[in-house]
Amino acid sequence: MARTIISTTTAPAAIGTYSQAVKVGSTVYISGQIPLDPATKELVSGDMEAHIRRVFENLKAIAIAAGGTLADAVRVTIYLTDLSHFALVNKVMSEYFPEPYPSRAAIGVASLPRGAAVEADCILEL
């Protein structure tokens, strides 16, 4: 089956050897997003909620570029350097993903690229 590379300027460009997303058939695999501002390529300022929102905004922009929305998400993985932010992730995520919610994992990690405190990736089924 053919692969289609998804790319948009409304989300941060890849900072490594990966694509923003890859579509195979009707499935879209969105790469991990950290709270980078697409315009400045820098981590957003503000508190943890601002960082989480930027991550979901980046996922949303890529989902739209792929022809879908976050309502098409079937799997989300969240990476946190501090799991005490788990409840805040739940609060913000409920504003971006409608019920029924996708499956999800939340994983505590030692560090993330660019010193980010949160990262998320997503799989959509269009």
C-alpha positions, 0 to 999 in steps of 0.5 A, a space after each residue: 500500500 502506498 504511503 503519503 507524507 503529510 506536511 503542514 506549515 501550521 505545525 512545527 517542521 520535523 526537527 529530525 529524521 522523521 515526517 510530521 505524519 505518514 498516511 497509509 490507506 485510511 490510517 494516519 500516524 502523527 509523529 510526536 509533537 512537543 510544545 514548539 511554536 510553528 512560527 518561531 520553532 521555539 518552545 512556547 512560553 507559559 505554564 504547563 497548561 500552555 505547553 499541553 495546549 500547544 502539543 494538542 494544537 500541533 496534533 490538531 493542525 497535522 490531523 487537519 492537513 491529513 484530511 481529518 480531525 482529532 475526532 478521528 483519533 484511535 490512539 494517543 500516547 502522552 509522554 511526561 517528564 513529571 507524571 504529576 501533570 497527568 490530571 492537567 493532561 486529562 483536563 486539556 485533552 477533554 477539550 480537544 478530543 470528543 467522546 468516545 475518547 481514543 485509547 491512550 497511554 501516559 508514560 513517564 520519561 526522564 527527558 524529551 527533545 529540546 527540554 520539553 516537559 510533554 510530548 504526544 503522538 497520535 494515530 487517526 483512522 479516517 
